[in-house]
């Protein structure tokens, strides 16, 4: 499987001429042979084992099924949430089904774009689409499919999820996706096989979902803090990304050996490419805070509208009993004052 003049498919034990770092990789992996350009980076090119794209499309299919099921019942689903979820899927496909995936196997700078996208952008957009809430509304409470809904409800209330989404565990996942992978032999070990590479990409997405789930808080997650605390926690992640980026930019040698020998014909200075990767990590450190601030603002406005609508319905049912009682209290006070004169 090759793109038009773009690359070659590595067999099980690598391929001569693709750089020494490729020789230890096992499993089929499309690798570009021409130097990167913008057009080549954004060109569609599926890998022979497109695990993450397949999972993303399955998720999109289930999401659309849930919306259609609600419509058949006469219920509505937010267009804003739908757009957010679809955007998350589309960006996932752009990061894993284009030249970005292939060139990310040769250049740390391209890989870092993929990393930051899958950890910080995709999860927030997907979570803002409220897929868990959609599933709870779409799945039947009785009959066929009810078991899936009961299992989801049990998971949401389980000790396992409470521990997984607790503050220490979420931060452990977050830090492991940066320092635990790149500053240990883990990265070179994972990149030695196609399945290890896919596992790392899944880890990036899972880290973002676990870390940002209670912060986006559109779905019924455990341990949901107040909006201001959620923003502060997202802001607290910024220095860790910035320090990580500075460490890459100032390192006197490569932090991972995998990118030591890109194709010689590309003329890549690997230390400069690593510095570019660090700059990307640093420059994108505020992305989650900005995205999360937008999500919280939208949800805050929606919450105010729901509260106002609930208050109006209550007044319609009670005939504005609270206002009537208040007026009667004022009238009684006036009569009491008049009797004392």
N, C-alpha and C positions, 0 to 999 in steps of 0.2 A: 504493500500500500504506500504510494508516494504521491505527493502533490506535484503539480506541473513544474518540473525543474527546481523543486524546492528542497528535496531531501531524500533520504533513504530510510528503509526500515531495518533497524538493527535486529539481527538474529539472536539466538539464545546467548551467545557469548561475546557480543559486541561486534565491531567491524573495523577493519584497518582504515586509518586515515581520518577517523572521527575524533581523535584526541585520546590521550592515555586514560583520562577519567572515565571514558565509556567502556573500557575493556572489561571492567569487572561487573558491568550490569548484565543481569540475566532477564530474559523475557523480551517479547517484541515491543519495540518503542520506536516511533517515527522520530527521526532526527533531521533537522534542516542541514543542507550542505552549503547553501549560499548565505552570505552575511545578511544580518537583519536590516530590513527597511520597514517603514510603517505599513506599506501594503502587504508585505509578507507576514508581519505580526498579526494583522487583523484578518488575514485570509482564513476561511474555514478549513480545518484539517483535524478530523477525529483521529485519536490514537487507536491502535488495534484493540486495546482494552479500555474503552471509554467509560469507566466505572462511575465517576462523578456526573458526567453528562446524562447517563442513563438514569441515575437516581434523581437528578434534578427534573427530568422530564416525567418520571413516574410521579414525583411530588406534584408537579403542575397538573398532570392528569387527574389525580385525586382531588386537588383543589377545585378544578373545574367541575368535577362530578359533584362535589359538595354544593357548589353554587347552583347547579342545575336542579339538584334535589330540593333545595330550599325554594327555588322558583316554582317547582311543581306543587309545592304546598301553599303557594301564594305569599311566601315570605321574601324579604329583600335582603341583599347583602351589599355592604358598602363598596362603591366603586373605587374609593380611595385605597381601601385595603387590598382590593384586587390588583390595582395598578402597582402597589408596592410589592406584592408577592411576585407578580409576573416580572417586574423589574429585577428582583433578586435572582430569579431563574435565568433571565436573559444574560445578566452580568456573569453568573456562574458559567454559562455556556461560552461566553466570550473569553473567560479566563482559562477554560479547560478544553475547548473545542476549536481553537484557532492556533495560529503560529505561536502565540504566547506560550502554549504548553510545550511545544517542541524547542523553541529558543530558550525557554526557561531551564532546559536541561543542559544548556551550554553556557549561559550567562547568568550570573547571580543577580544582576540588575533586573533582568526580565523576570526571574523567579521571584524577586522581592515584590514586584508589581502584583504578581499572582498571589503571593502570600498575603499582602495587606488587603487585597480585594476580598479574598475568601474569609479572612478573619474578621475584618472590620466593616466592610460595606455590605456584603451579601447577607450575613446573619441579621443585621438590623432591618434591612428591607423585608426579608422573609418573616421575621418576627412581627413587624408592623402590619403584615397581612393577616395576623391572627389566625393561623392555620388550626391551632388547637380549638379555639372557640368555634370555628367553622365546622370542625369534625364533631364536636359535641352537639351542635345544632342540627347537623345533617344526618348523623347516625340515629337509627330508631331506638327508642327507649324500650321497646318490646318487639318480639318477633325476630325475623332474620336480620342479623347484623347487630342485635342488641348486645351480644357478648363482647363485640369489639368495643362498644361504647362503655360497657361496665369495666372492661380491662383498662381503658384509658382513664376512667374516673378513679379506679383504684391506684393507677400509677401516679396520678396527680396528687393523691393524698397519701402516698407511700412514704415511709421513712427513707427509702433509697433516694427519691427525688429531693426530699428535704435536705439530706446530706449533700447530694450532688450539687445543689444550687445554694448551699450555704456560702457565706462570704469567704472563709479560708479555702474551700475546695475550688470555688470559681477563680480565685486569684492564683491558685496553684496551676490550674489549666492555662490561664492567661500567660503566666510567666514561663510555663513549660514550652509554649508555642514560640517563644522568642529565645530565651537564654538556655532552656533545657535542650533544645534541638540544635541550635547553631554553635553553641560553645562547648559542646560535648561531641564524642564520636557518633552520636545518634544520627546526625544528618547524613554522614557518609555511609553509615550502615543501612539507612532506609533507602538511599538513592542507589544502592547496589542492585536492587531488583525493581522490576516494574510494580510488583505488588507492594513493596515497601514505599515506593513513590506514591501510589494510590492511597495507602494507609496514611501517609503524612498529609495529603490533601484533605482526606476525611477528618483527620485530627484538627486541621485548621478550621474547617467549617464547624465541627462539633464544639471546639473551644469557643468560637464566637457565639454559637447558640446558647451554650451553658452560661457564658459570662454575661451576655447582654439580655438573656431571657427575662430575669427579674428586673432589669433596668428599663427595658422597653415596656414590660408589664401590661401589654394589651391582653394577653391570655392569662388564665388563672394559675400563675406560678406561685410556689411557696416563697416566703421571705421577700415580699415586695416592699421596699422602703418608700418613704415619701418622695414626691417629685424632686425636691431640692437635694435630697440625699442621693437620688439616682444620678442627677447631673454632676454632683460633686464626685461620685465614684467614677463616672466616665472621665471626668477631668483628671482624676488621680492617675488614670492609666497613661496620660500624655507623657509625663517624665520618663516612664519606663521605655516607651517607644523612642523618645528623644535620646536617652542614654544609649540605647541599643544602636541607634543610627550613628551616634558620635563614635561609639566603639568600632563600628565597621569602617568609618571614614578615617580614623586615626590609627588603625591597626597596621603594624609594619609588615605583616605577612598575611596570607589568606587565612581566614578563620575556618574554612572547610577546604579539604583537598580536592573535592569533586570538581571544582571549577578551575583547577590549576592549569589545565591544558586544553583550552578551546581550539577549534580548528585553526591551524597556523595561517591559512590563507585569509582569515578575517582580520588579522593584524590587531588583535585585542590586547590591551594592557590590562592584565587581570586585576592588578591593585587599583587602577583607576576605575574599572568596572565595579569592584567591591565598594569603592568610595561612592560611586553613583547609587549603588544599592542602599548604602547607609543614608544618603541624602533622601532617597525615596521613603525609607522608614521614618526618618525625622519629619519630612514635609507632610506626611499623611497622619502624623500622630494626633492631630486635632479633628480628624474626620469623624470618629465615633461621637465625640462630644457635640459637634454640629448636627449630625444626623439625629442623635438622641434628643437634642433640644427641640428639633422640629417635630419629632414624634410626640414628645411630652406636651408641646404647645397645642398640637392638633387634638390630642386626647383630652386636654384640659378644656378646650372649647367645646368638644363634644359632650363632656361631662356636665358643663354648665347648661348646655341646651337640654340634655336629658333631665337634669334637675328642674329646670324651668317648666318643661313639659309635664313632669310628674306633679309639680305644684299646681299647674293649671288644671290637670285632671282631678286632683284632690279637691280643688275649689268647686269644680263643676259638680262633683258628687255630693259635697256637703253644703252647697249653696253659700260658700264663703263663710263658714261657721266661725272661723277664727276672727274675721273682721267684724262680724255681727256681734260676737261676744265682747270684743274690744269696744265697739260703739256703745253697747249696753252698759259696760263698766263706766265709760265716760259720762253717760246720761245719769247713772246712779250717783256718781260723784257730784254732778251738777245739782241734782235734787237735794243731796245732803247739804251742800254748801248753801242752797237757797233756804233750807229749813232752819239754818243756824243764824240767818240774818234777822 
